[in-house]
């Protein structure tokens, strides 16, 4: 009878330790999940900011190289169309 109660106590202690370990692992995994969610949200925010900046820079680039603006700048600085022989290209441009 003493052997049975020792076996039951040992089994109960093993189950309790296992339950405690599983609980701790569950809490640790939940903390990691929340941490990863914060990292993901931070990276998504950074990506959105970079995409917005890229969009703004693309609009600015298009404004700077628009034909109307370039024509106005050429008129302001006294430039006109290039005549024959004024345009030179390096060999790198010809390969493209």
Biopython code that builds the backbone (N, CA, C, O; Angstrom):
import numpy as np
from Bio.PDB.StructureBuilder import StructureBuilder

atoms = [
    (1, "UNK", "N", (0.823, -1.183, 0.000)),
    (1, "UNK", "CA", (0.000, 0.000, 0.000)),
    (1, "UNK", "C", (0.874, 1.256, 0.000)),
    (1, "UNK", "O", (0.551, 2.252, -0.649)),
    (2, "UNK", "N", (1.992, 1.192, 0.744)),
    (2, "UNK", "CA", (2.909, 2.319, 0.743)),
    (2, "UNK", "C", (3.532, 2.512, -0.626)),
    (2, "UNK", "O", (3.777, 3.642, -1.049)),
    (3, "UNK", "N", (3.790, 1.410, -1.322)),
    (3, "UNK", "CA", (4.362, 1.495, -2.659)),
    (3, "UNK", "C", (3.392, 2.196, -3.606)),
    (3, "UNK", "O", (3.810, 2.996, -4.443)),
    (4, "UNK", "N", (2.113, 1.902, -3.477)),
    (4, "UNK", "CA", (1.116, 2.533, -4.340)),
    (4, "UNK", "C", (1.031, 4.029, -4.090)),
    (4, "UNK", "O", (0.951, 4.816, -5.033)),
    (5, "UNK", "N", (1.048, 4.428, -2.812)),
    (5, "UNK", "CA", (0.953, 5.860, -2.501)),
    (5, "UNK", "C", (2.215, 6.598, -2.949)),
    (5, "UNK", "O", (2.137, 7.759, -3.351)),
    (6, "UNK", "N", (3.387, 5.936, -2.885)),
    (6, "UNK", "CA", (4.614, 6.561, -3.384)),
    (6, "UNK", "C", (4.541, 6.715, -4.901)),
    (6, "UNK", "O", (4.943, 7.748, -5.437)),
    (7, "UNK", "N", (4.042, 5.717, -5.584)),
    (7, "UNK", "CA", (3.909, 5.766, -7.036)),
    (7, "UNK", "C", (2.918, 6.860, -7.455)),
    (7, "UNK", "O", (3.161, 7.584, -8.421)),
    (8, "UNK", "N", (1.830, 6.973, -6.743)),
    (8, "UNK", "CA", (0.832, 7.999, -7.047)),
    (8, "UNK", "C", (1.409, 9.383, -6.779)),
    (8, "UNK", "O", (1.209, 10.300, -7.574)),
    (9, "UNK", "N", (2.124, 9.544, -5.666)),
    (9, "UNK", "CA", (2.733, 10.836, -5.336)),
    (9, "UNK", "C", (3.780, 11.212, -6.385)),
    (9, "UNK", "O", (3.871, 12.370, -6.792)),
    (10, "UNK", "N", (4.562, 10.234, -6.815)),
    (10, "UNK", "CA", (5.574, 10.502, -7.835)),
    (10, "UNK", "C", (4.917, 10.883, -9.170)),
    (10, "UNK", "O", (5.368, 11.810, -9.844)),
    (11, "UNK", "N", (3.862, 10.169, -9.546)),
    (11, "UNK", "CA", (3.146, 10.480, -10.785)),
    (11, "UNK", "C", (2.507, 11.861, -10.688)),
    (11, "UNK", "O", (2.550, 12.634, -11.645)),
    (12, "UNK", "N", (1.916, 12.173, -9.539)),
    (12, "UNK", "CA", (1.288, 13.488, -9.341)),
    (12, "UNK", "C", (2.340, 14.596, -9.396)),
    (12, "UNK", "O", (2.096, 15.641, -10.000)),
    (13, "UNK", "N", (3.496, 14.390, -8.781)),
    (13, "UNK", "CA", (4.574, 15.386, -8.818)),
    (13, "UNK", "C", (5.075, 15.564, -10.245)),
    (13, "UNK", "O", (5.330, 16.690, -10.673)),
    (14, "UNK", "N", (5.217, 14.480, -10.977)),
    (14, "UNK", "CA", (5.658, 14.563, -12.375)),
    (14, "UNK", "C", (4.648, 15.332, -13.214)),
    (14, "UNK", "O", (5.035, 16.170, -14.029)),
    (15, "UNK", "N", (3.371, 15.063, -13.030)),
    (15, "UNK", "CA", (2.321, 15.767, -13.773)),
    (15, "UNK", "C", (2.326, 17.251, -13.424)),
    (15, "UNK", "O", (2.183, 18.094, -14.311)),
    (16, "UNK", "N", (2.488, 17.580, -12.145)),
    (16, "UNK", "CA", (2.499, 18.988, -11.733)),
    (16, "UNK", "C", (3.704, 19.725, -12.308)),
    (16, "UNK", "O", (3.577, 20.862, -12.764)),
    (17, "UNK", "N", (4.862, 19.092, -12.290)),
    (17, "UNK", "CA", (6.066, 19.713, -12.861)),
    (17, "UNK", "C", (5.892, 19.900, -14.365)),
    (17, "UNK", "O", (6.248, 20.941, -14.919)),
    (18, "UNK", "N", (5.339, 18.873, -15.020)),
    (18, "UNK", "CA", (5.096, 18.975, -16.464)),
    (18, "UNK", "C", (4.116, 20.105, -16.771)),
    (18, "UNK", "O", (4.324, 20.862, -17.719)),
    (19, "UNK", "N", (3.049, 20.227, -15.980)),
    (19, "UNK", "CA", (2.068, 21.292, -16.186)),
    (19, "UNK", "C", (2.704, 22.665, -15.973)),
    (19, "UNK", "O", (2.430, 23.608, -16.715)),
    (20, "UNK", "N", (3.557, 22.766, -14.947)),
    (20, "UNK", "CA", (4.250, 24.034, -14.694)),
    (20, "UNK", "C", (5.164, 24.389, -15.860)),
    (20, "UNK", "O", (5.181, 25.536, -16.308)),
    (21, "UNK", "N", (5.921, 23.417, -16.352)),
    (21, "UNK", "CA", (6.811, 23.667, -17.486)),
    (21, "UNK", "C", (6.016, 24.047, -18.734)),
    (21, "UNK", "O", (6.399, 24.973, -19.449)),
    (22, "UNK", "N", (4.933, 23.354, -18.998)),
    (22, "UNK", "CA", (4.109, 23.693, -20.151)),
    (22, "UNK", "C", (3.514, 25.099, -20.023)),
    (22, "UNK", "O", (3.421, 25.832, -21.007)),
    (23, "UNK", "N", (3.115, 25.465, -18.806)),
    (23, "UNK", "CA", (2.600, 26.822, -18.578)),
    (23, "UNK", "C", (3.667, 27.876, -18.835)),
    (23, "UNK", "O", (3.401, 28.894, -19.474)),
    (24, "UNK", "N", (4.880, 27.630, -18.335)),
    (24, "UNK", "CA", (5.975, 28.575, -18.550)),
    (24, "UNK", "C", (6.337, 28.689, -20.028)),
    (24, "UNK", "O", (6.592, 29.784, -20.528)),
    (25, "UNK", "N", (6.358, 27.572, -20.709)),
    (25, "UNK", "CA", (6.653, 27.589, -22.150)),
    (25, "UNK", "C", (5.569, 28.352, -22.900)),
    (25, "UNK", "O", (5.861, 29.115, -23.821)),
    (26, "UNK", "N", (4.324, 28.142, -22.504)),
    (26, "UNK", "CA", (3.213, 28.844, -23.141)),
    (26, "UNK", "C", (3.326, 30.355, -22.951)),
    (26, "UNK", "O", (3.110, 31.116, -23.894)),
    (27, "UNK", "N", (3.660, 30.787, -21.753)),
    (27, "UNK", "CA", (3.827, 32.224, -21.476)),
    (27, "UNK", "C", (5.003, 32.775, -22.288)),
    (27, "UNK", "O", (4.902, 33.851, -22.876)),
    (28, "UNK", "N", (6.106, 32.044, -22.318)),
    (28, "UNK", "CA", (7.276, 32.491, -23.080)),
    (28, "UNK", "C", (6.956, 32.624, -24.565)),
    (28, "UNK", "O", (7.347, 33.605, -25.199)),
    (29, "UNK", "N", (6.253, 31.650, -25.118)),
    (29, "UNK", "CA", (5.883, 31.705, -26.527)),
    (29, "UNK", "C", (4.944, 32.872, -26.818)),
    (29, "UNK", "O", (5.046, 33.508, -27.867)),
    (30, "UNK", "N", (4.038, 33.152, -25.899)),
    (30, "UNK", "CA", (3.121, 34.287, -26.075)),
    (30, "UNK", "C", (3.882, 35.605, -26.061)),
    (30, "UNK", "O", (3.586, 36.500, -26.852)),
    (31, "UNK", "N", (4.855, 35.732, -25.173)),
    (31, "UNK", "CA", (5.681, 36.945, -25.130)),
    (31, "UNK", "C", (6.458, 37.094, -26.430)),
    (31, "UNK", "O", (6.549, 38.195, -26.973)),
    (32, "UNK", "N", (7.016, 36.006, -26.932)),
    (32, "UNK", "CA", (7.744, 36.051, -28.203)),
    (32, "UNK", "C", (6.826, 36.442, -29.357)),
    (32, "UNK", "O", (7.225, 37.208, -30.235)),
    (33, "UNK", "N", (5.598, 35.920, -29.362)),
    (33, "UNK", "CA", (4.638, 36.230, -30.412)),
    (33, "UNK", "C", (4.301, 37.717, -30.408)),
    (33, "UNK", "O", (4.241, 38.351, -31.462)),
    (34, "UNK", "N", (4.082, 38.267, -29.223)),
    (34, "UNK", "CA", (3.776, 39.699, -29.112)),
    (34, "UNK", "C", (4.980, 40.532, -29.558)),
    (34, "UNK", "O", (4.815, 41.545, -30.237)),
    (35, "UNK", "N", (6.181, 40.110, -29.181)),
    (35, "UNK", "CA", (7.397, 40.816, -29.586)),
    (35, "UNK", "C", (7.551, 40.805, -31.105)),
    (35, "UNK", "O", (7.889, 41.827, -31.703)),
    (36, "UNK", "N", (7.304, 39.660, -31.725)),
    (36, "UNK", "CA", (7.386, 39.570, -33.189)),
    (36, "UNK", "C", (6.312, 40.433, -33.844)),
    (36, "UNK", "O", (6.558, 41.033, -34.890)),
    (37, "UNK", "N", (5.131, 40.504, -33.246)),
    (37, "UNK", "CA", (4.064, 41.342, -33.801)),
    (37, "UNK", "C", (4.466, 42.819, -33.758)),
    (37, "UNK", "O", (4.203, 43.557, -34.707)),
    (38, "UNK", "N", (5.098, 43.253, -32.670)),
    (38, "UNK", "CA", (5.577, 44.637, -32.591)),
    (38, "UNK", "C", (6.659, 44.902, -33.642)),
    (38, "UNK", "O", (6.663, 45.947, -34.293)),
    (39, "UNK", "N", (7.575, 43.941, -33.796)),
    (39, "UNK", "CA", (8.622, 44.094, -34.823)),
    (39, "UNK", "C", (8.009, 44.189, -36.211)),
    (39, "UNK", "O", (8.416, 45.020, -37.023)),
    (40, "UNK", "N", (7.033, 43.339, -36.479)),
    (40, "UNK", "CA", (6.372, 43.350, -37.786)),
    (40, "UNK", "C", (5.661, 44.678, -38.027)),
    (40, "UNK", "O", (5.745, 45.238, -39.120)),
    (41, "UNK", "N", (4.971, 45.176, -37.025)),
    (41, "UNK", "CA", (4.268, 46.458, -37.160)),
    (41, "UNK", "C", (5.264, 47.592, -37.406)),
    (41, "UNK", "O", (5.008, 48.482, -38.216)),
    (42, "UNK", "N", (6.405, 47.557, -36.703)),
    (42, "UNK", "CA", (7.426, 48.586, -36.889)),
    (42, "UNK", "C", (8.006, 48.527, -38.305)),
    (42, "UNK", "O", (8.218, 49.563, -38.934)),
    (43, "UNK", "N", (8.262, 47.313, -38.803)),
    (43, "UNK", "CA", (8.800, 47.168, -40.152)),
    (43, "UNK", "C", (7.780, 47.589, -41.204)),
    (43, "UNK", "O", (8.148, 48.187, -42.215)),
    (44, "UNK", "N", (6.500, 47.283, -40.980)),
    (44, "UNK", "CA", (5.462, 47.712, -41.922)),
    (44, "UNK", "C", (5.370, 49.236, -41.967)),
    (44, "UNK", "O", (5.199, 49.823, -43.035)),
    (45, "UNK", "N", (5.485, 49.870, -40.798)),
    (45, "UNK", "CA", (5.440, 51.335, -40.749)),
    (45, "UNK", "C", (6.628, 51.932, -41.502)),
    (45, "UNK", "O", (6.473, 52.898, -42.250)),
    (46, "UNK", "N", (7.812, 51.355, -41.302)),
    (46, "UNK", "CA", (9.004, 51.837, -41.996)),
    (46, "UNK", "C", (8.865, 51.645, -43.505)),
    (46, "UNK", "O", (9.235, 52.525, -44.283)),
    (47, "UNK", "N", (8.333, 50.499, -43.916)),
    (47, "UNK", "CA", (8.126, 50.237, -45.337)),
    (47, "UNK", "C", (7.146, 51.252, -45.932)),
    (47, "UNK", "O", (7.386, 51.782, -47.017)),
    (48, "UNK", "N", (6.058, 51.521, -45.234)),
    (48, "UNK", "CA", (5.088, 52.498, -45.720)),
    (48, "UNK", "C", (5.703, 53.890, -45.834)),
    (48, "UNK", "O", (5.426, 54.616, -46.789)),
    (49, "UNK", "N", (6.536, 54.263, -44.863)),
    (49, "UNK", "CA", (7.204, 55.568, -44.925)),
    (49, "UNK", "C", (8.154, 55.633, -46.123)),
    (49, "UNK", "O", (8.215, 56.646, -46.819)),
    (50, "UNK", "N", (8.890, 54.552, -46.358)),
    (50, "UNK", "CA", (9.825, 54.531, -47.489)),
    (50, "UNK", "C", (9.079, 54.556, -48.821)),
    (50, "UNK", "O", (9.526, 55.200, -49.770)),
    (51, "UNK", "N", (7.952, 53.861, -48.894)),
    (51, "UNK", "CA", (7.158, 53.884, -50.125)),
    (51, "UNK", "C", (6.585, 55.275, -50.378)),
    (51, "UNK", "O", (6.541, 55.738, -51.518)),
    (52, "UNK", "N", (6.144, 55.941, -49.300)),
    (52, "UNK", "CA", (5.619, 57.303, -49.452)),
    (52, "UNK", "C", (6.727, 58.248, -49.908)),
    (52, "UNK", "O", (6.504, 59.093, -50.775)),
    (53, "UNK", "N", (7.929, 58.110, -49.323)),
    (53, "UNK", "CA", (9.058, 58.944, -49.722)),
    (53, "UNK", "C", (9.432, 58.675, -51.180)),
    (53, "UNK", "O", (9.713, 59.607, -51.934)),
    (54, "UNK", "N", (9.435, 57.416, -51.571)),
    (54, "UNK", "CA", (9.746, 57.071, -52.958)),
    (54, "UNK", "C", (8.737, 57.714, -53.914)),
    (54, "UNK", "O", (9.102, 58.221, -54.975)),
    (55, "UNK", "N", (7.487, 57.684, -53.525)),
    (55, "UNK", "CA", (6.444, 58.285, -54.357)),
    (55, "UNK", "C", (6.640, 59.796, -54.483)),
    (55, "UNK", "O", (6.515, 60.361, -55.570)),
    (56, "UNK", "N", (6.946, 60.438, -53.361)),
    (56, "UNK", "CA", (7.180, 61.889, -53.392)),
    (56, "UNK", "C", (8.397, 62.233, -54.241)),
    (56, "UNK", "O", (8.376, 63.203, -54.998)),
    (57, "UNK", "N", (9.459, 61.439, -54.117)),
    (57, "UNK", "CA", (10.666, 61.690, -54.901)),
    (57, "UNK", "C", (10.417, 61.459, -56.392)),
    (57, "UNK", "O", (10.979, 62.165, -57.230)),
    (58, "UNK", "N", (9.595, 60.497, -56.721)),
    (58, "UNK", "CA", (9.261, 60.252, -58.124)),
    (58, "UNK", "C", (8.495, 61.441, -58.709)),
    (58, "UNK", "O", (8.748, 61.848, -59.843)),
    (59, "UNK", "N", (7.565, 61.992, -57.938)),
    (59, "UNK", "CA", (6.815, 63.167, -58.393)),
    (59, "UNK", "C", (7.764, 64.348, -58.568)),
    (59, "UNK", "O", (7.681, 65.078, -59.556)),
    (60, "UNK", "N", (8.663, 64.532, -57.605)),
    (60, "UNK", "CA", (9.625, 65.643, -57.685)),
    (60, "UNK", "C", (10.541, 65.489, -58.900)),
    (60, "UNK", "O", (10.819, 66.459, -59.606)),
    (61, "UNK", "N", (11.007, 64.257, -59.135)),
    (61, "UNK", "CA", (11.858, 63.996, -60.299)),
    (61, "UNK", "C", (11.111, 64.323, -61.590)),
    (61, "UNK", "O", (11.653, 64.969, -62.487)),
    (62, "UNK", "N", (9.870, 63.870, -61.670)),
    (62, "UNK", "CA", (9.083, 64.146, -62.876)),
    (62, "UNK", "C", (8.851, 65.637, -63.069)),
    (62, "UNK", "O", (8.825, 66.122, -64.200)),
    (63, "UNK", "N", (8.683, 66.367, -61.972)),
    (63, "UNK", "CA", (8.535, 67.824, -62.083)),
    (63, "UNK", "C", (9.831, 68.479, -62.558)),
    (63, "UNK", "O", (9.805, 69.412, -63.361)),
    (64, "UNK", "N", (10.958, 67.987, -62.059)),
    (64, "UNK", "CA", (12.236, 68.598, -62.423)),
    (64, "UNK", "C", (12.617, 68.339, -63.881)),
    (64, "UNK", "O", (13.256, 69.181, -64.511)),
    (65, "UNK", "N", (12.235, 67.202, -64.410)),
    (65, "UNK", "CA", (12.633, 66.897, -65.786)),
    (65, "UNK", "C", (11.482, 67.070, -66.785)),
    (65, "UNK", "O", (11.560, 66.597, -67.919)),
    (66, "UNK", "N", (10.433, 67.741, -66.361)),
    (66, "UNK", "CA", (9.321, 67.943, -67.298)),
    (66, "UNK", "C", (9.767, 68.869, -68.433)),
    (66, "UNK", "O", (10.517, 69.817, -68.200)),
    (67, "UNK", "N", (9.320, 68.605, -69.635)),
    (67, "UNK", "CA", (9.724, 69.424, -70.789)),
    (67, "UNK", "C", (9.370, 70.901, -70.633)),
    (67, "UNK", "O", (10.132, 71.768, -71.060)),
    (68, "UNK", "N", (8.239, 71.188, -70.033)),
    (68, "UNK", "CA", (7.833, 72.590, -69.852)),
    (68, "UNK", "C", (8.831, 73.308, -68.957)),
    (68, "UNK", "O", (9.270, 74.413, -69.274)),
    (69, "UNK", "N", (9.191, 72.684, -67.840)),
    (69, "UNK", "CA", (10.144, 73.314, -66.907)),
    (69, "UNK", "C", (11.512, 73.470, -67.562)),
    (69, "UNK", "O", (12.156, 74.510, -67.428)),
    (70, "UNK", "N", (11.949, 72.439, -68.267)),
    (70, "UNK", "CA", (13.259, 72.522, -68.921)),
    (70, "UNK", "C", (13.267, 73.610, -70.003)),
    (70, "UNK", "O", (14.269, 74.301, -70.187)),
    (71, "UNK", "N", (12.156, 73.752, -70.706)),
    (71, "UNK", "CA", (12.056, 74.802, -71.728)),
    (71, "UNK", "C", (12.156, 76.186, -71.075)),
    (71, "UNK", "O", (12.831, 77.080, -71.585)),
    (72, "UNK", "N", (11.464, 76.343, -69.928)),
    (72, "UNK", "CA", (11.517, 77.630, -69.215)),
    (72, "UNK", "C", (12.924, 77.928, -68.716)),
    (72, "UNK", "O", (13.387, 79.064, -68.819)),
    (73, "UNK", "N", (13.607, 76.927, -68.176)),
    (73, "UNK", "CA", (14.983, 77.130, -67.703)),
    (73, "UNK", "C", (15.919, 77.454, -68.860)),
    (73, "UNK", "O", (16.796, 78.308, -68.733)),
    (74, "UNK", "N", (15.735, 76.778, -69.977)),
    (74, "UNK", "CA", (16.579, 77.054, -71.143)),
    (74, "UNK", "C", (16.378, 78.486, -71.617)),
    (74, "UNK", "O", (17.337, 79.173, -71.969)),
    (75, "UNK", "N", (15.131, 78.929, -71.625)),
    (75, "UNK", "CA", (14.837, 80.310, -72.048)),
    (75, "UNK", "C", (15.458, 81.299, -71.062)),
    (75, "UNK", "O", (16.019, 82.318, -71.464)),
    (76, "UNK", "N", (15.352, 80.989, -69.767)),
    (76, "UNK", "CA", (15.885, 81.874, -68.716)),
    (76, "UNK", "C", (17.400, 82.029, -68.844)),
    (76, "UNK", "O", (17.922, 83.132, -68.682)),
    (77, "UNK", "N", (18.103, 80.947, -69.131)),
    (77, "UNK", "CA", (19.561, 80.977, -69.203)),
    (77, "UNK", "C", (20.089, 81.158, -70.624)),
    (77, "UNK", "O", (21.301, 81.124, -70.839)),
    (78, "UNK", "N", (19.222, 81.343, -71.567)),
    (78, "UNK", "CA", (19.640, 81.629, -72.928)),
    (78, "UNK", "C", (20.109, 80.430, -73.717)),
    (78, "UNK", "O", (20.903, 80.578, -74.646)),
    (79, "UNK", "N", (19.643, 79.258, -73.376)),
    (79, "UNK", "CA", (20.021, 78.061, -74.118)),
    (79, "UNK", "C", (19.010, 77.793, -75.218)),
    (79, "UNK", "O", (17.855, 78.210, -75.135)),
    (80, "UNK", "N", (19.454, 77.100, -76.238)),
    (80, "UNK", "CA", (18.579, 76.714, -77.334)),
    (80, "UNK", "C", (18.886, 75.301, -77.749)),
    (80, "UNK", "O", (19.694, 74.624, -77.113)),
    (81, "UNK", "N", (18.253, 74.850, -78.805)),
    (81, "UNK", "CA", (18.517, 73.498, -79.268)),
    (81, "UNK", "C", (19.973, 73.349, -79.705)),
    (81, "UNK", "O", (20.575, 74.285, -80.232)),
    (82, "UNK", "N", (20.523, 72.167, -79.480)),
    (82, "UNK", "CA", (21.915, 71.901, -79.866)),
    (82, "UNK", "C", (22.014, 71.818, -81.376)),
    (82, "UNK", "O", (21.149, 71.255, -82.047)),
    (83, "UNK", "N", (23.080, 72.387, -81.888)),
    (83, "UNK", "CA", (23.301, 72.313, -83.333)),
    (83, "UNK", "C", (24.092, 71.055, -83.660)),
    (83, "UNK", "O", (24.567, 70.350, -82.770)),
    (84, "UNK", "N", (24.224, 70.790, -84.948)),
    (84, "UNK", "CA", (24.926, 69.592, -85.402)),
    (84, "UNK", "C", (26.366, 69.596, -84.879)),
    (84, "UNK", "O", (27.075, 70.590, -85.038)),
    (85, "UNK", "N", (26.801, 68.503, -84.261)),
    (85, "UNK", "CA", (28.172, 68.383, -83.792)),
    (85, "UNK", "C", (28.374, 68.827, -82.346)),
    (85, "UNK", "O", (29.462, 68.636, -81.801)),
    (86, "UNK", "N", (27.359, 69.414, -81.706)),
    (86, "UNK", "CA", (27.518, 69.847, -80.318)),
    (86, "UNK", "C", (27.240, 68.724, -79.319)),
    (86, "UNK", "O", (27.688, 68.790, -78.175)),
    (87, "UNK", "N", (26.533, 67.734, -79.727)),
    (87, "UNK", "CA", (26.180, 66.647, -78.806)),
    (87, "UNK", "C", (27.216, 65.550, -78.937)),
    (87, "UNK", "O", (27.477, 65.039, -80.026)),
    (88, "UNK", "N", (27.802, 65.198, -77.800)),
    (88, "UNK", "CA", (28.789, 64.123, -77.770)),
    (88, "UNK", "C", (28.276, 63.032, -76.850)),
    (88, "UNK", "O", (27.664, 63.305, -75.818)),
    (89, "UNK", "N", (28.527, 61.822, -77.230)),
    (89, "UNK", "CA", (28.131, 60.680, -76.406)),
    (89, "UNK", "C", (29.378, 59.843, -76.139)),
    (89, "UNK", "O", (30.218, 59.655, -77.019)),
    (90, "UNK", "N", (29.483, 59.347, -74.915)),
    (90, "UNK", "CA", (30.602, 58.471, -74.646)),
    (90, "UNK", "C", (30.225, 57.052, -75.085)),
    (90, "UNK", "O", (29.052, 56.753, -75.311)),
    (91, "UNK", "N", (31.199, 56.216, -75.199)),
    (91, "UNK", "CA", (30.967, 54.875, -75.733)),
    (91, "UNK", "C", (30.022, 54.068, -74.864)),
    (91, "UNK", "O", (29.347, 53.175, -75.377)),
    (92, "UNK", "N", (29.944, 54.344, -73.577)),
    (92, "UNK", "CA", (29.024, 53.634, -72.679)),
    (92, "UNK", "C", (27.581, 53.869, -73.063)),
    (92, "UNK", "O", (26.759, 52.959, -72.946)),
    (93, "UNK", "N", (27.249, 55.071, -73.522)),
    (93, "UNK", "CA", (25.888, 55.383, -73.942)),
    (93, "UNK", "C", (25.528, 54.642, -75.219)),
    (93, "UNK", "O", (24.373, 54.260, -75.407)),
    (94, "UNK", "N", (26.499, 54.433, -76.096)),
    (94, "UNK", "CA", (26.216, 53.788, -77.377)),
    (94, "UNK", "C", (25.902, 52.298, -77.200)),
    (94, "UNK", "O", (25.172, 51.717, -78.002)),
    (95, "UNK", "N", (26.453, 51.686, -76.154)),
    (95, "UNK", "CA", (26.230, 50.268, -75.921)),
    (95, "UNK", "C", (24.844, 49.990, -75.377)),
    (95, "UNK", "O", (24.340, 48.875, -75.505)),
    (96, "UNK", "N", (24.237, 50.965, -74.786)),
    (96, "UNK", "CA", (22.927, 50.764, -74.173)),
    (96, "UNK", "C", (21.878, 50.757, -75.184)),
    (96, "UNK", "O", (20.703, 50.598, -74.853)),
]
sb = StructureBuilder()
sb.init_structure("model")
sb.init_model(0)
sb.init_chain("A")
sb.init_seg("    ")
for serial, (resi, resn, name, xyz) in enumerate(atoms, 1):
    if name == "N":
        sb.init_residue(resn, " ", resi, " ")
    sb.init_atom(name, np.array(xyz, "f"), 0.0, 1.0, " ", f" {name:<3s}", serial, name[0])
structure = sb.get_structure()
